[in-house]
Amino acid sequence: MKKVIALLALSTLFAACEDPIPVVDPTALDNRNIYIRAYKYFDGAIIDRNTVYEINGDLIKFDHIYVTLSGARFVSYDDQDTTYTESDLTMIDLIGNSEVKLANLPAGNYNGSLEYTIGLDSSRAFRAPDQLDATNPLSKGLVWNGSDIGHSFFQMEGRIFNPADTVFTTPEATFSWRFATPDLAVLKSEKRNFNVASNKDVFIVMDIDVHNFFLGLTPSSTNIINSDPADATDYDLAKILRDNVSSEFVFKL
């Protein structure tokens, strides 16, 4: 009888050992403490996926506005010191997300310029999702366009509706715009003086008028922008989009 009890106890122990080990969400391990708090507006109202917007004669709904940021660092006012950050890569859908993790800086006083890039350098721009660690925000392939174009630095997707539509549930077309490739990466530099306290986050506000992304561009007449360097017309449109986006990515004073 004692042997039976011992065997049962041993089997219970093995069963317990076979229980799955909890997997920690990689984002929970991200210790970045410098955030962009991005408010996205269209005609003065916070943008969402359910509202129909009129732009350049088109009626549209937004599905996604992806942005890829990298290379965050802080440069002192006299250009003598540069503080590089850990976890410098962000890819996020701005629709539905307002807090963008940008950088990790140690506690201290900072007077100079906070710099980051909208985009990626050549060493990362063309690495396929299946070559990336699962913790990499690009590993899901949401902004992957193949080996020739690489990952999108900015990618906006939406639907176009017929003006005669009354319920706006069935679009007559879609649009997908992006800019990519290292030649179109944008270095942003913002002068800032702030303090980073231990275990405290720093939030820098950015107001984005999504309407301005469409300057010089119309979804119904240009429903695809691939940012293809082999197509001069398409690449020129991507440059327009890049400039529109860059003009909106400005820290609020």
trRosetta pair geometry for C-beta under 8 A, 3 or more apart (Angstrom, degrees):
i j d omega theta_ij theta_ji phi_ij phi_ji
1 4 5.6 -50 -154 30 36 112
1 5 6.6 34 150 -17 66 103
2 5 5.7 -52 -150 36 35 111
2 6 6.2 37 151 -20 67 106
3 6 5.6 -55 -148 37 32 112
3 7 6.3 33 154 -20 66 105
4 7 5.8 -55 -149 36 30 110
4 8 6.3 30 153 -19 65 106
5 8 5.7 -55 -149 36 31 111
5 9 6.3 31 153 -19 65 105
6 9 5.7 -54 -149 36 31 111
6 10 6.3 31 153 -19 65 107
7 10 5.6 -55 -147 37 32 112
7 11 6.2 31 155 -19 66 105
8 11 5.8 -53 -146 36 30 109
8 12 6.4 33 153 -21 63 105
9 12 5.6 -54 -151 34 31 113
9 13 6.5 35 150 -22 64 103
10 13 5.5 -52 -152 32 34 114
10 14 6.6 32 152 -15 66 102
11 14 5.7 -52 -149 37 35 110
11 15 6.3 39 151 -23 66 104
12 15 5.6 -52 -148 34 32 114
12 16 6.4 36 152 -21 64 103
13 16 5.7 -53 -153 32 31 112
13 17 6.6 31 150 -20 63 104
14 17 5.4 -54 -152 34 36 114
14 18 6.5 34 151 -22 66 105
15 18 5.7 -58 -153 33 33 111
15 19 7.5 56 146 -42 61 84
16 19 5.9 -27 -166 -7 42 114
24 28 5.9 -109 174 62 94 126
24 29 6.6 80 130 -44 125 108
25 28 4.5 90 75 -10 93 107
25 29 7.9 -175 96 -6 57 81
26 29 5.8 -59 -163 33 46 110
26 30 7.3 61 142 -39 68 93
26 134 7.2 172 -29 108 148 86
26 135 3.9 -165 -157 -120 158 99
27 30 5.3 -32 -160 2 49 122
30 87 5.5 139 -143 -159 88 163
30 101 6.2 25 147 -177 135 169
31 86 7.1 19 64 85 100 130
31 87 7.1 147 46 7 65 142
31 104 5.6 56 100 -116 83 135
32 35 7.5 115 126 -70 105 71
32 85 7.4 51 -119 175 95 124
32 86 7.4 -149 -79 84 76 82
32 87 5.3 -114 -53 86 106 127
32 101 4.3 105 78 -173 142 108
32 102 6.7 164 176 58 134 39
32 103 5.9 143 -150 93 105 16
32 104 4.5 -104 -110 -61 56 83
33 103 7.7 -48 56 97 58 63
33 104 5.8 77 14 -127 81 62
33 105 6.6 -106 66 42 104 70
33 196 6.5 98 110 -152 131 114
33 200 7.1 79 -168 93 125 42
33 201 5.0 -142 -161 -113 72 61
33 202 6.3 65 139 13 83 82
34 72 7.2 178 80 169 131 146
34 85 7.6 -86 33 -118 127 146
34 101 7.9 95 76 -163 55 56
34 102 4.9 -70 107 70 93 102
34 103 4.0 -6 55 61 128 90
34 104 7.0 -156 12 -77 93 21
34 105 5.7 54 -36 4 124 107
34 114 7.4 -164 179 -143 147 137
34 196 7.6 -54 -69 -101 94 122
34 201 7.6 -178 -75 -163 22 71
34 202 5.1 -12 -112 66 66 106
34 204 7.3 13 -176 -4 86 111
35 99 5.3 -20 -169 -165 135 88
35 100 6.3 137 -165 68 74 49
35 101 6.0 -43 -105 -100 79 43
35 102 6.1 152 -120 6 22 95
35 201 6.0 24 -5 174 116 116
35 202 6.9 173 26 86 73 52
35 203 4.9 -21 72 -109 108 68
35 204 7.0 176 89 24 53 70
36 99 7.6 153 80 -157 50 41
36 100 4.2 -13 59 60 98 110
36 102 5.4 89 -18 -49 90 125
36 203 7.9 102 -141 -159 11 63
36 204 5.6 -40 -109 73 58 91
36 205 7.9 114 -166 -121 61 13
36 206 5.3 0 -172 1 107 125
36 251 7.8 -115 -124 -99 97 87
37 98 5.9 22 -164 148 68 95
37 99 5.7 -16 -106 -100 69 67
37 100 7.7 -167 -77 21 23 77
37 203 4.7 31 -26 -175 120 111
37 204 6.9 171 17 74 80 35
37 205 5.1 -32 70 -103 103 62
37 206 7.0 161 76 22 49 72
38 94 6.1 -67 108 -141 141 106
38 97 7.9 37 58 112 111 73
38 98 5.6 -156 64 -156 63 57
38 99 7.8 -178 20 -78 76 18
38 100 5.7 37 -8 -9 118 119
38 206 4.8 -19 -107 71 71 108
38 208 5.9 14 -172 -7 99 122
39 46 6.9 -80 -168 -109 86 93
39 98 6.4 24 -83 -141 53 115
39 205 7.1 3 -1 -166 107 93
39 206 7.1 178 25 88 67 54
39 207 5.2 -19 67 -112 104 64
39 208 6.8 173 84 24 49 75
40 46 6.6 77 75 -154 67 65
40 47 4.5 -58 120 27 106 116
40 65 7.3 146 -130 59 157 155
40 94 5.7 110 -57 150 144 113
40 95 7.1 -83 67 -90 160 57
40 98 7.7 -138 0 -105 89 82
40 208 4.9 -22 -107 73 66 109
40 210 5.5 47 -175 -45 97 112
41 44 6.0 -2 -176 -122 123 11
41 45 6.4 134 -151 64 78 25
41 46 6.3 -55 -99 -92 62 37
41 47 6.5 173 -131 -30 10 89
41 207 6.7 2 1 -173 120 89
41 208 6.9 163 22 83 72 53
41 209 5.5 -32 73 -107 98 58
41 210 6.7 -170 77 6 39 85
41 211 7.9 -41 108 -3 76 98
42 45 6.3 -35 66 63 67 78
42 47 4.8 80 -6 -87 109 97
42 51 7.8 172 71 96 132 135
42 53 5.5 -41 153 -119 148 141
42 209 7.4 119 -94 -164 42 60
42 210 4.9 -40 -74 56 94 111
42 211 5.5 128 -136 -48 71 89
43 53 7.5 180 0 -137 118 100
43 211 6.7 101 -45 -58 63 136
45 51 7.6 171 104 -121 133 176
47 51 7.4 -130 -153 49 53 126
47 53 7.9 -15 -129 -58 94 144
47 62 6.3 18 171 31 118 152
47 95 6.5 -84 113 -112 107 90
47 210 5.4 43 -63 0 151 149
48 51 5.4 90 62 1 90 103
48 62 7.8 162 111 58 22 110
48 95 7.1 118 -137 -160 33 101
49 61 6.5 58 -177 172 55 104
49 62 5.9 -105 -109 83 57 75
49 63 6.4 60 -134 -113 108 37
49 95 6.1 94 -59 166 91 138
49 96 7.6 1 -25 -49 113 106
50 61 7.3 -15 -142 -143 11 122
51 61 7.1 157 79 -121 41 84
52 59 5.5 3 -180 -175 111 100
52 60 7.2 145 -156 70 63 27
52 61 5.9 -52 -100 -69 57 86
52 161 6.6 -49 -134 32 120 146
52 168 5.1 -87 -73 -136 132 166
53 59 7.3 156 78 -154 37 52
53 60 5.5 -32 65 66 87 80
53 61 7.2 133 15 -93 84 38
53 62 7.4 24 14 -24 130 95
54 57 7.6 5 -174 -109 91 7
54 58 7.1 159 -154 80 52 42
54 59 5.8 -26 -96 -96 67 66
54 60 8.0 140 -101 19 20 75
55 58 5.4 -25 68 62 75 92
55 60 5.9 -29 26 20 114 122
55 211 6.8 -165 -113 -134 105 73
55 214 5.1 -32 -180 151 128 178
55 218 7.7 176 122 -130 89 63
55 219 6.9 73 84 -3 118 112
56 214 6.0 -144 -16 154 121 127
56 217 7.6 -156 -9 96 164 43
56 218 4.4 -127 118 -107 142 93
56 219 7.6 148 62 11 116 75
57 218 7.0 4 48 -143 100 125
57 220 7.5 -78 96 25 97 133
58 160 5.7 -54 -170 -137 119 103
58 218 6.3 142 -18 -171 125 85
58 219 4.9 -155 112 51 173 107
58 220 4.9 180 -94 -21 122 108
59 160 7.1 108 74 -163 58 58
59 161 4.5 -61 99 64 109 98
59 162 7.7 -27 51 78 124 13
59 163 5.9 140 -8 -90 130 64
59 165 7.5 -158 92 47 147 115
59 168 7.3 -107 145 -111 125 119
60 158 5.0 48 177 140 113 135
60 159 6.4 155 -155 80 68 48
60 160 5.5 -30 -98 -98 84 58
60 161 7.0 177 -90 9 29 85
60 175 7.3 -37 -128 23 131 124
60 219 5.7 94 -81 19 138 165
61 158 5.8 -178 90 -163 46 97
61 159 4.9 0 53 52 94 100
61 161 7.2 59 -10 -26 94 117
61 168 7.0 126 -42 166 124 117
61 171 7.5 -121 32 -77 106 120
62 65 6.5 -15 -173 -38 128 100
62 95 5.9 -179 125 -85 122 147
62 156 7.4 -59 -138 -168 100 93
62 157 7.6 101 -165 84 62 52
62 158 4.6 -53 -110 -97 42 115
62 210 7.6 -37 -73 173 151 156
63 95 7.6 178 131 48 22 160
63 157 4.6 -51 65 105 112 97
63 158 5.4 179 4 -97 83 45
63 159 6.8 85 -39 -20 109 88
64 93 5.2 -73 -149 -135 89 114
64 95 6.2 -134 -127 30 34 123
64 142 7.9 -136 -174 174 159 118
64 155 7.0 0 113 109 111 92
64 156 7.1 -173 95 -143 64 36
64 157 4.5 25 47 42 93 108
65 93 6.5 108 61 -164 52 64
65 94 4.3 -47 91 49 108 107
65 95 5.2 110 21 -26 94 93
65 154 7.9 -13 -175 -168 75 84
65 155 7.6 170 -154 87 34 51
65 156 5.1 7 -113 -109 74 82
65 157 7.9 -153 -68 26 43 64
65 210 7.2 -96 -89 -122 159 121
66 91 6.5 9 -173 -177 104 88
66 92 7.1 168 -144 88 62 30
66 93 5.5 -38 -88 -94 69 64
66 94 7.4 -174 -93 -2 17 81
66 142 6.4 173 -99 124 153 114
66 143 5.2 -157 125 -76 153 121
66 152 6.4 83 91 92 122 124
66 154 7.0 163 90 -155 66 37
66 155 4.3 2 54 55 109 97
66 156 7.7 -154 28 -67 66 41
67 90 7.7 8 104 113 85 100
67 91 7.3 -170 91 -142 40 51
67 92 6.2 -17 57 60 82 76
67 94 5.9 48 -1 -41 113 111
67 100 7.7 -23 78 -123 123 144
67 118 6.7 -58 -167 -142 102 97
67 153 7.4 6 -155 155 58 55
67 154 5.4 2 -110 -108 71 75
67 245 7.9 170 -111 -168 111 132
68 89 7.7 -18 -168 -165 86 82
68 90 7.0 166 -152 91 42 59
68 91 4.6 -7 -103 -100 80 88
68 118 7.3 102 77 -170 61 56
68 119 6.3 65 90 -106 102 25
68 120 6.3 -35 135 -37 130 99
68 138 7.3 42 -121 -82 126 108
68 143 6.4 -154 -47 89 123 165
68 151 6.2 92 -70 137 169 118
68 152 6.7 148 -5 101 124 60
68 153 5.0 -105 55 -138 106 45
68 154 7.3 -127 22 -58 78 45
69 72 7.2 42 147 -51 108 101
69 89 7.5 158 87 -153 57 37
69 90 4.4 2 55 57 98 106
69 91 7.8 -178 22 -74 62 44
69 100 7.1 78 15 166 145 127
69 102 6.6 -48 121 -124 147 76
69 116 5.5 13 -174 160 109 127
69 117 6.8 149 -158 78 59 51
69 118 6.1 -37 -100 -104 72 49
70 88 5.5 69 -162 130 62 96
70 89 5.0 3 -105 -103 92 67
70 90 7.3 -165 -68 26 53 66
70 116 7.1 152 77 -170 25 84
70 117 5.2 -28 68 65 75 104
70 119 7.0 -77 30 93 106 38
70 120 5.4 68 11 -101 151 64
70 121 7.4 -119 104 -5 141 79
70 124 7.1 163 -119 72 167 153
71 88 5.7 86 -52 162 15 133
71 115 7.3 -53 127 124 97 92
71 116 5.8 142 82 -148 77 51
71 117 4.3 40 43 7 130 111
71 121 7.3 99 -64 -29 126 105
71 187 7.9 -61 99 -117 143 84
72 85 4.7 -18 93 34 98 143
72 88 5.0 -165 30 -140 82 90
72 102 5.2 133 -99 160 153 81
72 103 3.7 -135 132 -80 142 106
72 114 7.4 -8 -160 -178 91 87
72 115 7.0 161 -146 90 44 54
72 116 4.3 -7 -92 -96 73 101
73 82 5.6 14 164 -178 126 98
73 83 6.3 167 -166 82 74 51
73 84 4.9 -29 -111 -107 108 53
73 85 6.0 -148 -87 -5 52 90
73 88 7.8 -2 -49 -119 76 131
73 103 7.4 178 -64 -125 23 136
73 114 7.9 171 88 -154 36 50
73 115 5.4 -16 63 63 80 99
73 116 7.6 154 17 -77 59 58
74 82 7.1 161 82 -156 47 52
74 83 4.4 -3 56 53 98 105
74 85 7.7 87 -9 -50 85 102
74 103 7.4 125 -37 153 94 161
74 105 6.1 42 -10 -107 138 132
74 110 5.6 -55 -175 -150 149 130
74 112 6.1 108 172 76 84 118
74 113 7.2 166 -155 85 55 44
74 114 5.5 -24 -103 -102 80 64
74 115 7.3 166 -95 18 28 77
75 79 6.1 4 170 -115 112 57
75 81 7.4 159 -154 89 46 52
75 82 5.1 -13 -102 -104 73 82
75 112 5.1 -143 97 153 53 130
75 113 4.8 -9 59 59 99 95
75 115 6.1 34 -5 -8 110 122
75 189 7.8 -23 33 -141 127 112
76 79 6.6 -135 74 -41 77 12
76 80 5.5 -40 69 51 132 74
76 81 4.2 56 -12 52 129 90
76 82 7.4 -113 0 -67 80 42
76 111 6.9 37 -151 80 70 69
76 112 4.3 -137 -148 -70 20 147
77 111 5.0 -28 -30 126 120 90
77 112 4.3 -130 -49 -92 54 73
77 113 7.7 123 -94 -18 49 76
78 81 8.0 50 65 12 88 79
78 112 7.8 -78 13 -101 48 110
83 105 6.0 66 127 -130 138 95
83 106 7.5 -124 -160 24 135 91
83 110 7.8 -90 28 -114 144 114
84 88 7.7 -50 180 -67 85 135
85 88 5.2 123 83 -86 98 91
85 102 8.0 6 130 129 173 66
85 103 3.9 -98 -113 -155 164 89
85 104 4.9 136 -163 47 93 64
85 105 6.3 -52 -101 -64 101 67
86 104 4.5 -25 50 52 89 136
87 101 7.4 -31 128 140 121 125
87 104 5.9 72 42 -13 101 121
88 103 6.9 17 -114 -109 71 72
88 116 8.0 -172 -169 -129 94 93
89 120 8.0 30 -123 -102 105 103
89 124 7.6 -140 -103 -176 132 158
89 136 7.0 -9 100 -148 147 80
89 137 6.3 -169 128 29 101 109
89 138 7.4 -67 166 -15 133 106
90 100 6.0 86 169 -176 154 93
90 101 5.8 177 -99 74 123 76
90 102 6.7 -53 -21 -100 148 43
90 137 6.5 25 -156 29 30 163
91 137 4.0 172 40 124 97 121
91 138 5.5 110 -11 -70 154 71
91 142 7.4 154 144 62 129 115
91 143 6.4 -136 -159 12 133 136
91 151 7.8 -82 -100 179 141 132
92 97 5.3 -110 172 94 117 155
92 100 5.6 -155 39 -117 156 91
92 137 7.4 -40 -56 -171 61 148
93 96 6.2 14 107 50 108 104
93 97 5.9 112 79 11 65 120
93 142 8.0 -77 -60 151 105 153
94 97 6.1 -102 -132 65 25 89
94 100 7.8 -19 -102 -68 81 121
94 208 7.4 -34 -179 63 148 159
97 100 7.0 93 136 -72 111 73
99 203 7.6 -62 -125 -122 97 110
102 114 8.0 47 135 170 141 124
102 116 6.1 -81 -164 -75 107 156
102 204 7.8 -24 13 37 153 117
103 114 7.4 -145 10 -157 153 107
103 116 7.3 -130 -52 -79 112 118
105 108 7.6 -105 150 46 102 95
105 110 6.8 -7 167 -62 155 144
105 196 5.1 -158 98 -58 108 167
105 202 7.9 -16 46 22 120 135
106 196 6.9 128 109 97 30 138
107 196 5.2 -145 -123 107 40 89
107 197 6.1 23 -133 -156 104 20
107 198 4.8 -22 -77 -63 144 70
108 195 7.5 -132 118 -149 27 65
108 196 5.9 10 44 53 53 98
109 194 7.8 -170 -152 102 56 32
109 195 5.2 -28 -103 -104 68 79
109 196 7.9 -165 -78 22 23 70
110 114 7.8 57 146 -67 139 95
110 192 6.8 15 113 104 110 95
110 193 6.9 -174 98 -141 63 37
110 194 5.5 -6 60 61 102 69
110 195 7.3 174 18 -91 77 28
110 196 6.6 49 -14 -12 116 102
111 192 8.0 -138 -128 104 34 49
111 193 4.6 19 -112 -116 77 90
112 191 7.2 -110 152 -138 26 68
112 192 7.4 -10 72 59 44 65
112 193 7.9 107 4 -84 38 65
113 189 4.8 6 177 -174 130 96
113 190 6.4 146 -156 71 74 33
113 191 5.3 -44 -94 -91 77 54
113 192 7.0 105 -126 19 29 76
114 189 7.5 158 78 -153 41 49
114 190 5.1 -21 60 64 91 93
114 192 5.0 5 -8 22 110 132
114 204 7.5 -158 69 -46 162 167
114 251 7.9 72 64 -44 123 152
115 187 6.7 -4 -168 -175 106 93
115 188 6.7 164 -150 88 56 55
115 189 4.7 -11 -101 -103 90 77
115 190 7.7 173 -79 21 43 64
116 187 7.9 172 93 -151 29 55
116 188 5.6 -11 64 60 73 101
117 120 7.4 140 110 -75 126 22
117 121 7.7 57 94 -47 169 77
117 185 5.4 6 -179 175 116 112
117 186 6.6 151 -160 77 63 46
117 187 5.4 -32 -101 -98 82 59
117 188 7.1 169 -97 15 27 78
118 153 5.5 91 147 166 76 115
118 154 6.6 8 173 -48 117 107
118 185 6.7 171 83 -161 59 60
118 186 4.2 4 48 55 107 103
118 188 6.5 68 -20 -22 93 114
118 245 6.8 174 169 125 162 120
118 246 6.7 -148 32 -92 149 77
118 249 6.3 156 -61 20 135 173
119 125 7.3 1 175 -97 88 113
119 153 3.6 -20 -94 -118 76 137
119 180 7.7 152 -129 -136 101 43
119 182 6.9 135 154 -120 128 46
119 184 6.7 174 -99 98 150 69
119 185 3.1 -147 88 -118 148 84
119 186 6.2 117 -1 19 117 62
120 124 4.4 -111 -175 87 124 104
120 125 4.2 164 90 -75 113 75
120 150 7.5 -128 66 145 129 135
120 151 6.2 50 10 66 144 120
120 153 6.7 -152 2 -92 77 94
120 182 6.9 -81 91 -89 63 80
120 185 6.7 -135 44 -97 30 128
121 124 5.9 71 59 24 70 94
121 125 6.7 -135 97 -25 24 100
121 182 6.0 43 -152 -118 37 122
121 185 7.2 -10 -80 -50 46 172
122 125 5.7 -47 -121 25 31 115
122 126 7.0 -1 -169 5 62 108
122 182 4.8 -44 -65 -39 77 153
123 127 7.7 13 150 -35 51 116
124 127 5.7 -52 -149 12 44 118
124 138 7.9 136 172 18 102 162
124 151 7.7 -37 136 26 80 134
125 150 4.2 41 151 158 80 160
125 151 5.9 -136 -157 38 53 90
125 180 7.2 139 -166 -179 111 89
125 181 6.6 94 166 -128 147 30
125 182 5.4 -130 -20 -53 159 87
125 185 8.0 -107 -81 -60 132 120
126 147 6.1 58 -167 -155 102 62
126 150 4.2 -82 -88 -95 59 115
126 151 7.8 -142 -76 0 26 78
127 131 5.1 -115 -179 81 92 127
127 132 6.2 107 128 -63 116 96
127 138 7.8 90 82 106 96 140
127 150 7.9 46 21 -141 42 101
128 131 4.9 90 64 3 79 106
128 132 7.6 -147 99 -14 45 91
128 144 6.9 67 -145 -148 60 137
128 147 6.9 -34 -68 -82 103 85
129 132 5.7 -62 -155 26 40 116
129 138 6.2 -138 -103 137 80 76
129 139 5.1 116 -163 -156 85 38
129 140 6.7 -99 -148 61 137 14
129 141 3.9 -72 -31 -69 163 87
129 144 5.3 -82 -31 -56 112 152
132 136 4.1 -90 170 56 120 149
132 138 5.8 -179 -82 83 176 91
132 139 4.2 -141 94 -90 117 89
133 136 5.1 111 63 -17 73 100
133 139 6.6 -94 86 -73 35 142
134 139 5.6 -162 -125 116 33 166
135 139 7.5 80 51 -2 24 143
136 139 4.5 110 72 -35 92 103
137 140 7.6 -40 179 12 44 101
138 141 7.6 65 167 -71 61 33
138 143 6.9 -72 -131 54 85 101
138 144 7.2 108 -180 -63 92 95
138 151 5.5 -38 -142 -111 130 148
141 144 4.2 -52 -150 16 72 130
143 151 5.0 59 107 -165 101 80
143 152 3.9 -111 -173 41 106 97
143 155 5.1 -172 -124 -2 99 146
143 178 7.5 150 -157 -129 92 135
144 150 7.6 -74 -141 175 62 35
144 151 5.8 -36 -94 -97 57 69
144 152 7.9 -109 -53 -2 16 80
145 148 7.7 -78 117 68 93 75
145 149 4.0 -42 100 82 125 124
145 150 6.5 12 52 65 94 25
145 151 7.2 154 11 -104 86 17
145 152 6.3 93 -27 -49 118 85
145 178 7.0 -173 -61 89 143 161
145 180 6.2 -165 26 9 142 171
145 226 7.0 145 -164 -164 140 83
145 227 7.7 100 75 60 174 105
146 149 5.9 60 64 31 83 91
146 150 7.8 -62 82 -46 43 24
147 150 7.2 26 -154 -72 27 61
148 228 7.3 22 124 -135 121 84
148 229 7.9 -141 164 34 95 96
148 230 7.5 -33 176 -8 134 121
149 152 7.9 12 139 -72 112 65
149 180 5.1 71 170 91 92 140
149 181 6.3 -80 -152 -53 58 94
149 226 6.6 -103 -94 162 157 88
149 227 5.9 111 -151 89 119 94
149 228 6.2 -63 -83 -96 117 63
149 229 7.9 171 -102 -1 73 85
150 180 5.6 -180 72 170 86 123
150 181 6.4 128 35 -83 117 54
151 180 6.5 -178 95 -136 37 119
152 155 3.8 54 129 -52 160 113
152 178 4.1 -82 -126 -154 122 128
152 179 7.2 97 -156 65 80 34
152 180 4.8 -84 -112 -72 45 111
152 227 7.4 136 -117 25 79 146
153 178 7.6 125 41 -178 60 87
153 179 5.7 -42 54 94 105 79
153 180 5.5 162 -3 -102 83 51
153 184 6.7 -164 25 103 144 100
153 185 6.2 -175 -101 -103 155 65
153 186 7.7 135 151 12 146 89
153 242 7.9 38 79 -113 129 97
154 178 6.3 168 88 -147 57 58
154 179 5.4 20 48 41 98 88
154 241 7.0 -166 89 143 126 109
154 242 7.3 157 32 -103 131 60
154 245 5.1 -63 -107 -115 173 169
155 176 7.3 -4 -171 -172 92 83
155 177 7.2 169 -150 89 47 50
155 178 4.2 -3 -103 -100 79 102
156 175 7.8 -3 111 113 89 98
156 176 7.5 172 88 -149 51 40
156 177 4.9 -6 57 59 96 97
156 178 7.4 -180 21 -73 62 55
156 213 6.6 116 -55 155 164 150
157 174 7.2 -1 -170 177 84 110
157 175 7.2 178 -146 91 43 57
157 176 5.0 5 -108 -108 83 79
157 177 7.9 -170 -72 26 44 62
158 174 6.9 173 95 -158 38 71
158 175 5.5 -4 61 55 82 93
158 219 7.0 -64 77 -122 115 147
159 171 3.6 -120 -176 -75 111 153
159 173 7.5 154 -160 90 59 44
159 174 5.3 -40 -105 -107 60 72
159 175 7.7 -178 -88 16 14 74
160 171 5.7 96 58 -167 44 110
160 172 6.2 -65 100 62 87 80
160 173 4.4 -10 55 69 118 90
160 174 6.7 -169 9 -92 85 18
160 175 6.1 76 -37 -22 110 102
160 219 5.3 -179 -82 125 120 126
160 220 5.6 140 -157 -82 153 81
160 223 7.0 -87 -12 -110 140 116
161 165 4.8 -84 174 34 110 150
161 168 5.1 -17 -122 -127 164 85
161 171 5.4 -88 -78 -119 67 68
161 172 6.5 111 -137 7 29 89
162 165 4.7 116 68 -30 82 98
162 172 5.0 81 -44 -27 91 136
165 168 5.3 107 126 -75 126 58
165 170 7.4 -160 -127 60 131 76
171 174 6.2 86 112 -70 147 68
173 219 7.9 157 100 145 115 100
173 220 6.9 109 62 -121 144 69
173 223 5.7 -86 154 -111 124 155
174 223 6.7 106 94 -178 45 121
175 219 4.1 -99 -45 -151 159 100
175 220 7.9 -83 -65 -61 124 34
175 222 7.7 65 -139 104 118 56
175 223 4.1 -119 -103 -151 79 70
175 224 7.1 -147 -149 -61 62 43
176 223 7.3 43 20 155 62 72
176 224 5.9 9 61 -116 85 68
176 225 7.6 -149 106 40 55 63
177 217 7.3 66 -113 167 154 152
177 222 7.9 59 -92 124 110 100
177 224 7.5 174 -82 -158 56 25
177 225 4.1 33 -134 39 76 115
177 241 5.7 -172 165 -114 121 152
178 225 6.1 -175 36 97 51 88
178 226 6.8 9 54 -146 104 24
178 227 5.2 -85 102 -7 86 122
178 238 7.0 -11 99 -124 53 106
178 241 7.6 117 118 112 10 156
179 184 4.8 -127 167 146 110 147
179 225 7.5 -24 -64 133 65 121
179 227 4.8 138 -134 -95 40 133
179 238 4.3 133 -107 -176 84 94
179 239 7.3 118 -121 -72 130 28
179 241 5.2 -178 -41 89 113 111
179 242 4.3 144 -145 -68 176 94
179 245 7.3 -147 25 19 130 140
180 184 6.6 68 79 58 15 129
180 227 4.4 130 33 103 81 150
180 238 7.5 -70 24 -160 60 141
181 184 5.5 73 70 15 80 101
181 227 6.2 -172 4 152 101 111
181 229 5.9 100 -91 -45 173 114
182 185 5.3 -24 -154 -11 50 119
183 229 7.3 91 32 -96 140 123
184 227 6.6 -95 17 -152 162 121
184 238 6.3 -54 -109 136 160 112
184 239 6.7 -130 -116 -95 110 64
184 242 5.0 -124 -171 -92 106 152
186 242 6.5 168 -51 -178 120 99
186 245 7.6 -174 5 95 157 101
186 246 4.7 -149 -147 -99 157 115
186 249 7.6 120 106 55 139 141
188 246 7.4 -169 -81 -147 99 83
188 249 5.9 -85 -94 119 150 117
190 204 7.7 120 106 177 154 151
190 250 7.6 144 -98 -156 115 55
190 251 4.5 72 -149 8 153 130
192 204 7.2 -52 -112 -107 147 135
192 251 7.3 -26 -74 105 115 168
194 202 5.9 101 144 -148 144 140
196 200 7.1 176 -170 75 54 94
196 202 5.9 -72 -101 -34 80 130
197 200 4.0 29 72 28 99 135
204 251 5.2 -38 165 -135 117 118
204 252 7.8 163 170 42 70 74
205 251 7.1 100 72 -163 50 70
205 252 4.4 -39 97 43 97 123
206 249 6.7 -3 -161 -147 142 51
206 250 6.9 146 -138 74 94 38
206 251 5.8 -67 -84 -108 86 44
206 252 6.1 -177 -100 -15 30 90
207 252 5.6 69 -3 -69 95 125
208 248 4.8 69 -138 163 81 119
208 249 7.3 11 -99 -80 109 53
209 212 4.7 68 94 -4 101 109
209 248 6.2 -138 44 -123 68 116
210 213 5.5 -29 -169 5 56 117
210 248 8.0 77 -86 -148 34 163
211 214 6.3 -65 -176 31 44 109
212 215 5.7 -3 -164 -28 59 111
212 244 5.9 -180 141 -168 76 94
212 247 6.6 -106 147 90 133 117
212 248 5.6 156 81 -71 126 116
213 217 7.8 -54 135 55 64 129
213 241 7.0 26 -173 -147 82 77
213 244 5.0 114 -137 133 38 127
213 245 6.2 37 -117 -76 91 72
213 248 7.0 -41 -64 -10 77 151
214 217 5.2 -121 -157 70 56 90
214 218 7.3 71 -174 -87 105 40
214 219 7.7 -47 -127 -35 118 85
214 244 7.3 142 4 -166 17 159
215 240 7.6 -141 92 173 78 101
215 244 5.2 172 40 -108 101 117
216 240 5.1 -113 95 -169 131 136
216 244 7.5 -151 38 -63 102 123
217 222 5.9 -86 -157 63 85 134
217 225 7.7 -32 -142 -48 137 141
217 237 6.9 102 -106 -161 112 97
217 240 6.2 151 -52 114 110 130
217 241 6.6 38 -46 -77 159 85
217 244 7.6 -85 8 -25 123 158
218 221 4.6 42 84 30 113 106
218 222 6.2 104 66 22 62 90
219 222 7.0 -91 -132 68 17 63
219 223 5.8 50 177 -103 66 68
220 223 6.7 10 -130 -63 20 97
222 225 6.4 39 156 -57 111 93
222 237 6.2 -162 -169 -146 148 149
224 234 8.0 -28 117 -129 86 114
225 234 6.3 158 -146 -163 60 81
225 237 4.8 -131 -121 116 114 119
225 238 5.4 156 169 -76 112 72
225 241 6.0 133 123 -24 164 148
226 231 7.1 58 62 45 118 137
226 234 5.4 -4 45 176 90 139
226 238 7.5 -68 76 -64 39 123
227 234 7.1 -123 -55 143 13 98
227 235 6.5 70 -154 -114 42 62
227 238 3.8 111 -100 -116 75 152
228 231 4.3 43 88 23 115 106
228 234 4.9 23 42 96 95 140
228 235 6.2 -103 74 -60 48 87
228 238 8.0 157 16 -26 45 141
229 235 5.6 70 -110 -94 38 140
231 234 3.8 33 105 25 120 118
231 235 6.1 153 83 -20 64 88
232 235 5.8 -59 -142 39 27 110
232 236 6.3 31 158 -22 64 105
233 236 5.9 -55 -152 32 29 111
233 237 6.8 28 151 -17 62 104
234 237 5.7 -55 -156 34 34 112
234 238 6.6 37 147 -21 66 103
235 238 5.3 -48 -150 33 38 116
235 239 6.6 44 148 -23 64 99
236 239 5.5 -47 -153 29 36 115
236 240 6.9 41 148 -20 63 97
237 240 5.6 -47 -155 30 39 113
237 241 6.6 38 148 -16 66 103
238 241 5.5 -52 -150 38 36 113
238 242 6.2 43 149 -25 66 104
239 242 5.4 -48 -145 34 33 117
239 243 6.4 32 156 -18 65 103
240 243 5.9 -56 -151 36 30 108
240 244 6.4 31 151 -20 64 106
241 244 5.6 -55 -149 35 32 113
241 245 6.3 28 156 -17 66 107
242 245 6.0 -60 -150 38 28 108
242 246 6.2 28 155 -21 65 110
243 246 5.7 -52 -143 36 31 114
243 247 6.5 35 157 -24 63 105
244 247 6.0 -59 -156 30 27 112
244 248 7.0 16 153 -12 61 109
245 248 6.0 -67 -157 38 34 106
245 249 6.4 26 154 -18 71 110
246 249 6.0 -60 -143 35 32 106
247 250 7.3 -27 170 -28 38 115
